Amino acid sequence: MNYTNDLIHESSPYLLQHAHNPVEWHAWNENNLREAQALKRPLLISIGYSACHWCHVMEHESFENEEVASLMNQHFYCIKVDREERTDVDHLYMNAVQMITGRGGWPLNCFAFPDGRPFHGGTYFPKESWIKVLQAVHHEFTNNPEKLESYAARLKMGLTDQSAIPLLKSDGIEPLTKLDKAVLQWSSQMDHEWGGQQGAPKFPMPANWSFLMYYGHQRKNEGVLNHVDLTLKSMDRGGIYDQLAGGFARYSVDAHWKIPHFEKMLYDNGQLLELCSQAYKRTNDPEYKRVVMETSTFLLNELQSDDGLFYSALDADSEGVEGKYYVWTKQELQTVLKDEYALAEAAFALDERAYWEDNLYVLLAVDRTLIAEDLGLSEEELDSQLRNIRSTLLNVRGKRIRPGLDDKALLSWNAMAIKGLLCAAQATGIQDYRDAAVTCAKAIQTCFVQPEGMKRTFKNGTAAIEAFSEDVAWLISAWIDLYQDSGELNWLNDAYTWMQEALRTFYDGDQGFFLYRPVNQTELVHNAPEIYDNVIPSSNSVMCRNLLWLSRFYHRPDFRSMADDMMNRVLPIMEAHPSAFGNWMWAILERWGTNHELVITGEYATDRLAELQSQYIPGCVVASTNKPSDLPLFQHRFQSDVRYFVCEQSVCRQPVMSGHEALVLIRREG
């Protein structure tokens, strides 16, 4: 029997996947919430995303089942949410479920009163367990509503307490001393054999590793730098990295980066592209350059839309089987590669190291220097032969049924892609990457920035959902990078304007943080600031860094004081949980570490950026202009000849006439 529910009118690929379930799903919006309250039925809020494997499993087992759907439809007002579109809804109910059960994840299923107050929930439920949960919740809601009311009240109070971070009295210890202690404690949780955090599964945490690379560089800590390189090399050579087409999967299920959970997300790849580009700037290691080029190509070939925006994700599944698009049997490889198989076997570790299950192998990568030595080849000869092998395998793989594409564009994730592509262009000198970043930025201005305000999502020519503080934070960060990359002041001026708007819209002076939704919102029962850094850094840590950078460009000590207040609030909990504050720690190092301002003025100043952009100079404000400007950094500094001004902690050196001399000054003082 064919079914169609209200989700058929939505644009989200994830919601549309459920549009023909027998469950009478509704989207999350104010009209539907009012209808649920009029019906006085409890909400069943089910949250997931298009590339989520276990979301697909629960849909097949339960939401496509007529018996289960009948039970859901009879007793609940069922709402389906795409967590990538409505991160505000996801944050609220994820926090609630974590408080209820001690764990979270997707699919996320939460039960709430008609006004949205949560009282029960969990993640994935097998069919029979789900039926029992539905029956039990219906019984309690019907027969013991007072009990659930009491529990919902306590849960809401717990959510409020959880999000409140008081400003504690300073203990007098310098922030950098606290940072050193936090990193030392953090090191005990690191995997010193395979990189990353100890244990499994292993998730890429690009903000953490970006900070650690910056910290190791500035504090001259070789052990920390070695850990970052170990982590990146282990990932680059693991199954989590697509050895044929580039790009990183969501995470590995093991501790060795070997077997991935195969979906590819834009937010991972945008951030990891920036991280690997910075690693290449720092080391000049050709392995990093290869990963940067391949991952950039993956973004441009597989996720870029015709209008220049970037799609959200590729699914883990194809033909309903996880990883089917990416894995191989030895027989397939031998048949396809023929005489080249022996080299492929050595290069891709096609033995027990790459074995997954059911005679299937992922492709790993062995250190090319070792292979070249073993086979008596130069590295250039080896690379040439491997390019032929990869081309052959890509042609075969391209004939398979591709994983599903989540073709919505998200503002914050596109900003991450811009930052990654700009850094890749700087590191490699490949202009196409910069062009793609600028094209994406201009598409954002056209598609997301609407007369009624900034939007979060764009699909099929339509922008939707009011932007969250996360979106605005990442947009400001990307626009600051666009300015530093080009010297075009319109990017920086827009970033400054949006920061002022963010302060009016999201900033809660009582808490000292930016709320996730506008301060005047009434749709959610709880509107909290996002504090903890995860795979995507918290919106507040990104905003904090934006405030610091803009304070330096525009000489706004009030911005710096606001950022200081935010950092002082998180310092006490950062010491206890350092891995949850990677981007905050970056901000602390930018604020109190040894950082520079490099100002370049003159008629051809922006033409001189390339020689500096290829260098690893984290934390350095780079401001350039080809003409006189009112920007405070340029006051009394412009002459027709190109000059470089290097300042550190409000102390400036005599101007120099070349980028090389400027770099010498920066490195001497860094």
N, C-alpha and C positions, 0 to 999 in steps of 0.2 A: 504494500500500500504506500502511495506517495503522500508526503506531508510537506507543508510549507508553513513556517511560523514568521513572526514579525522581523526576524533577523534578515529576511530577504531584502529589506530596504536599507541595510547597512552597507558600508564600503569596506570594512575591515575584512581581510581574507580569513582571519580566524573566526569571526562571527558568521561569515558566509558559509564556512565549513559546517556550521550547525543549523543552517537555515532550513534544512529538510529533515531534521530530527523530529520524531513524534512528540518530544518535549515542547511545550508551548513557551519557548524562550522569548524574553523581551530584552531590549538593550537598556543600558543604564542611562536614564535621562529623567529630567524633572517630571515630565508628564506621566511616565510609567511609575515613578515613585509615588506620585499623588494617587494614581489608580490603585496601587497596592494598599495604600493607607485607607482608601475608600472601601476596599474589599475586606480590610482588616485581616489580611492573610500574611503569615510570616514570609520573609524574603529568603529565597535560596539563591545565594550569589555564587556563581561558579566562574572562576577566573583562570585563564590560561593564555597561550599564545600559539601562533601557527606552527612554529618549529618544535613544539614540545611533544616528544614521543609519548610520554605517559598520559598527556592530554588526549591524544588520539586513541590510546588504549581504553581509557575510561569512556570516551564517547562511544566506541564500538561495543563495549561490554554493557554499558548502562543507558546512555542517552539515545542510542538507536534501538533499544529494546522497548517494545510496546508495553509490556507489563510494568517495567520500571517507570517509563514515561507517564503512564496512567497514575501511578502513585504520586509522582512529583506534581503533575498537573492538578490533581484532586485537592492536595493539601497545601501547596506552596505557590507563591508568585515567583516564577523562575527567571532569574536575570543572568545573562551571559556577558562576561566582560573580557575584552582584550586588554591584558595587563600592559601591553606596550603603548596602547592609546591612552588608557586611563590609569596611569601610574598612581594617581592620587587615591583612587578607589582600592587599587592593589595594596598600596602601603598601609592603608587603614586596616583592611581585613587580614592582610598577612601578619601585621603586628598582633592583631587580636588572636589569630590562630596560633601563633608562636607562644603567646601568653597562655592560651588554653592547653596546648598539647606539648609545648617545649620544642617544637620543630615546625618547619615551614617548607614550602616548595610548591611546585605546580604539577598537576592541577590543584587549585586551591578552592575548597568548597566551604562556604561559611553561611550559617543561618543567623538571621537577624529579625528584630521586630520590624513592623511595617515602616517605622520612621528611620530605620537603618542601624539601630543599636545592636551590635553582635552579641550572641549568647552561646554559640556552639560552632564547631567547625573542625576541619581536618584537610588532608591533602588527597592523595589517591586512595580510593576504596574499591576493592573488587566488588563485583555485582552483588553477591549475597550479603556482604557486609554493608554495602550501600543501602540495600533494601531495609536491613535492620535499623540502620541509622535514621532513615526516613520515617520509619514507623515509630521509633522511640521519640524522635523530636516532635512529631505530630501529637503523640500521646501527652508529652509534657506540656506542649503549648496549649493543648485543649484542657488538660486537667490540673496542671500546676503552673498557671501563668505567673503567680506571685513569686514562685521560686525562680523562674527565669528572669523576671523583672529585677529581683534582688541580685542575681548573678550578673546581669547586664550592667547594672549600676556599678558594681564592684569592678567589672572589667573596664568600663569607661574610666573610672577613677585610676585604675592601673595604667591605662594608656596615657592619661594625662601626666601621671607621675613619671612614667617612663620617658616622656619627651621633654620633661623639664630639667634643664641643666643650670643649677644655681651658680652665681659668680662667687667663688670662694675667696677668702682672704689670701693674699699672696704669701707664700712661705719664704720669699726672698731668694729662692734659687733661680739662677739665670735660665732663660728658656733653652739656650744651646746646651747647657749642662743637663737639663732634663731630656733634651733630645738625645744626647749621647747615652744616657742611662736607658732610655727607651729602646734605642737600637741594640744595645748590648743585651737587653732582655729578649728582644725580638729574635736575636741570633740563635737563641736556644730552641726556637720553634722552627728553624729553617732546616730543610733537607740538604745536607752538605754533600750528598752523593748525586742526586738528580736535580737539585734546585727547587725553588719554590718553597712552599710550606711542607712540613712533614705530613705523611699519610696520604690517603686516597678517599674520594676522588681529588684530582688536582685541577684547580681553576687558574686560568691566566688572571693575574692581578696587575695590569699595566701601570696603574698609578703608584702602587707600592714599589715596583721595580724602577720606575722613573725616579721616584724620590731616592731610593737607595743608591742609584747610580749618581745622582746629584750629590747626595750626602758623601759617598765614598770619594768622589772627585774633589769636593770642597774641603772635606775634613782629612783628606789624604789617607783614607782607610782602604788599603789594598784588599783586605779580606772581604769587605763589603762589595767592592768592585768585582772581585773574583766570583762571588756568589751570584751577582747579576749576570755575568757572562756565562756561568755554569747553567743558570736557569734558562737563558735565552738559547744557548746552544742545544740544551737538552730538548727544548720545545721545537726548535727549528729542525732537529733531526728526528723528531718523534712522529708518531701517527697523528697527533693533534694538528700537525701542519700538513697541508695537502702538497705532497711531494711532486705532483704533476702540474697543478694549475695555480699553486700559491693560495694563501689565505689560511686562517686558523679556525679550527672547530671550537665549540663552546667550552669543552673541558675534556679531560681524560678520566676514564673510570678507574684507572690504576695509578700507582705512585710513580710511574716511569714515563709519563707522557706518551704512552704507547697506543692504547685503544681509545679513540675519541668517542664522545657523544657527538654525532656527526653534523649537527646543524652548524651553520656558519652565520654569525650575527654581525651586523654592520658596526655595532658599538665596540665589539672586541677588536675587529680588524682595523677600524679607524685609530683606536688608541694604541694597538700593538704596532701599527705602521709608524706612528710617531716615535714610539719607544725604540724600535729597531733602527730607525733613521738616526736617532740621537746616539745609539750605540755605534753605528757606523761612523758618525762624525767623531766620536771619541776615540775609536780604535783603528779606523781605516781597514777593518777586517773584511775581505771580499765575501765571506759567508753572509755577513749582515747585509751587504749591498745586494746580493742575490735575493735574499728574502724580501728586502724592501722593494725591489723591482718586480718580483713575482706577485707580491701581495698587492702592490699598486695596480698591476695588470689585472689581477682578479677583481678588484673593485671596479675598474673601468669596463671590463668585459662582461661581468656577470651581475653586477648590482647597479650600474648606472642607467638611469632612465633617459628617454629621448630629450626631456627638458633639462637634463643636467643634474637633477636630484639623484639621490641614492636610495634604493629600496632597502627594506629592513633586514631580510634574512632569507637563507635557503634552508629548507627543511632537512631534518635528519633522515627522513624516510623517502624511499621511492618504491612504488608498487607495494606499499604497505609494509616494507621491510626496512629496518634501520640499517643504514650504511651500505645498502645494496649497490648504490651507484659508484661507490669508492673502492670496494674490496675486490680481491682477485683470488682465483685458484692458481696453483702452480701450472696446471695443465693449460689453462687459458694463456698464461704468460709465455709458456714454452711454445704454444701454437702460434701466437702472434709475433713473438720476437725471434724465433728460430735461432740463428747463430749468435744473436746478440743477448740471448737469455743468460749466458754465463756471467757477462758483465753486470746485467741487471740484478742477478742473484746476489752478487757481491755488493753492489752499490745500494740496494734496497733492503739488505739484511734478510733475504728470503729464507730464513731457517727458523728455529724455534723463537728467535727474537721477535720476528714479525708475525708469528702465528696468532690468530684470533680464536676461531672456533669453526667446526664443520668444514675443515679443509680450506678455510678462507684466510687470507693474509692482508694486512694493511701494508702500506709501503712506508718504510723507515728510510733514513739516510745515514750512511756511514761516512766518517771523516774522509773527504776526498783526497787529502794529502796521503793518507795511509793506503787508500786503494791505488792511487797512482804509483806509489812506491812498490806495492805488491805486484802490479801488472807491468812495471817498467815503462809507464807512460808519463809524459809531461802532464801537468794539470790542464794545460790548454787542450791537449789531445783527448784527455778524459772528458773534459767539459763538452767537447764537440760530439763525442760518441754518446754521452748521456743526453744531450739535446735531441739527438735522433731518436733515442729510445723513448724519451718522454713525449716527443711528437707522435710517435707511433701509438703509444698507449693512450694519449689524449684523443686521437682519432677514433680508436675503438671505444673508449669510454663515452665519447660524445654521441655515439649511436644508441646508448642505453637510455632508458626513460629517466629524465632528470628529476631531481628532488623538487618539491613544490617551492614556488617563490612567493614570499610575502611582499607584495608590490606596493604597500603603503610607504610613504616617506614620513619620517619623524624629524622634527626640527632639531632636537638636541643631538640625535645620532648623526644627522647630516653635518652639524657643526663639528663633531668629532672627526668625520671624514675629511672635512676641509683642513683641519689642523694636521692630520696625518699626511695628506697629500702635499701640503705646503712644506712640511719638514722633509718629506721624501724628495721633493724637487730641490731643496737646498742641499741635501746630502749627496744626491747623485748628479745634479746639474741637468736633469731631464725636464725640459720646459713643459712637456705634455701634462705632467702631474700638476704643475702650478696652474696651467690653463684650466684643467678640470676643477680645481679648487675654486678658482674665480668664477667659472661658469656656474658652479653649484651655489656660490654665495649670491650671485645675481638672480638665480632662480628662486632662492629663499626670499629675496626682496620682493619678487613678483608674486610668489605663491603663498607665502606664509604671513607676510606683513600686510594686513588688511586694514581698511579705514576704521573698522570697529575694534581693532586691536590685533595683537600677534596671536597666531594659531599654532597648534601643536602638530596636526597631521595634515597630509595632503595626498589625495588619491583621485584619479579620474577627473582632474580639473577642479576639484573642490577642496578647500581648506576647512577644517573643522576642529572643534574642541579648543577652548581657551588655553593659551600657553601656560605652563606651570613655571615655577621659579627655576626648575632644572633647565627648561628650554631657554629661558632668557640668560641664565648664567653661562651656558655653553656658547650661546650666540655671541655674547660680549667677548668671551675668551677667544673665539675664532676670529672676530673682527679685530681684536688687538693684534693677533698674529698676522692677519692680512695687511694691517698697516705696517708692522715691523718688516714684513717681507717686501713690501712695495714702496713704502714712503708716501703712499696716497692718503692724505689726511682725512678724506671723507670716511674711510673705514673707522678710524679712531674717533672722529667726532660722533659717528652713529653709536659706537660703543659707549661713549660718555653719556649721550642722550638716553640710551636704554638703561644705563645704570641708574640715572636719576629717576626714571620711570619705575624701575624695579624697587627702589627705595620707597616710593609712594605706594606701590601696589602690594608688595609682599613683606616689607620689613616690619617686624613687631618689636618696638622699642623696649617693651617690658621684658621680653625673653632675650633680646639682644641677637636675634637670628631672623633669617628670612623664612617665612612660612612657605609650605609647599604650594598651597593655593592662595589666592588673594585674601587679604586680611578680612575683607567684608563678605566672604563666601558663607552661604548657609546650607549648601547642598549636603555636605558631609557632617556627621555627628562629631567629628574630631578633626581639626586641621593643625597638624604638627609640623615643626621644622624638621628637615632631614639632616641628620648630624653625622652618622657613621658612614665612612667610606667603604664601598664594596667594589665589585667589578667596575661599576660606574661610580666615580667619586660622588660624595654627597653634594647636593646643590649648594649648601652653605659653604663647604670648603672651596668650591669653584668660585662662588661669589666673593669669599674672603680674598682669594688671590687676585680677582678682578679689581677689588677695592685697592689692594696694594699697588698694582700696576698703574691704575688710573691716578692714584695719588701722586705717583712719581711723574707721570706725563703732564698732569694739570696742576701740580703743586696744591694738592688738596689734603692738608693735614687732618681734616675731619674724617676723610675716607680712611686714612691710616689709623686714626684713633678707633674708628668703628671696627676695623679689621683686628686691631689689637685686643679689643674687648671680646670679640668672637674667639680668638685664639686663647686668651686667658681663661675663658670658660671651659674650653675642651682640654686644656693642659693636664688637669688632675686625672681625668679618665684616660687620656692618651697614654700616660705612663703605665697604666695597668693593662691596656689593650692596644699596644702599638700597631699591630697589623690592621686594625680597623680605622686607622687615622693616617694612612699614607699621604693623602693629598693635603691634609692639615699640616703634617710634618714638613712637607714641601713648602707650604706657606710660612711656617716658622723659620725655616732656613732662608727663605727669600727676605724675610723681615729682619732677622737678626744676624744672618751670616754675612760673609764678605761678598757683596754684590756691587755691580758697576752700572753706570749709565754711560752709554756710548752715543754721542750726538755727532752726526755728520751733516755738515752744511756746505753749500756751494752750488753752483749752477748745474753740476752733473753728479750731485751727491748720491742719488739713488742708483746711478750706474755702478757705484762702488760697493753695493751691498753683497754681491755674489761672493767675493773673496772672504767675507766675514761669515756669511750664512753657512758655509760648508764646515765651519769650525764649531767645536763643542764649547759653548760659553753660556751655560745655564744660569738663569737668574739675572742676566744682563739685559737691561732696557736698551733697545736699539731704536733711536729716533733719527730720521733723516728727512731733509727737505731740499728741494732745488730752488726755492725762492723764499723771501722773507715770510715769516709766519708769526702769529700771535701766541702760539703755543709756548708756555713758560720756559720749556727746555731750550727754545731757540732764541730767547731774548738776548740781544747784544752779541750774537754769535755769527750772524750771517755776513759772509763776504763772497765775492764771485769765485775765488779759488776754493777748492774742496779742502776742508779741514776736519780733523777728528778731535773731539773733546772727550776725554776719559775722566769720569768722576767716581768717587767711592765714598759713601757715608758723608755726603755734602762737602767733600774736599775734591777740588778739580786740579788736574795736572795742566801743564802748558799744552796747547793744541799741537798736534802732530799732523804731518802731511800725507801719511799713507796708512792703509789698513794694517800692514805688517807692524808698523811702529805701535799702533793702537793695541794690537793683540799682545805685543810684548809687554806693554804697560798692564794690561788686564791680567795676564798670566803671572807677572811678577808680583802683583798685589793679591792674587787669588789664592 
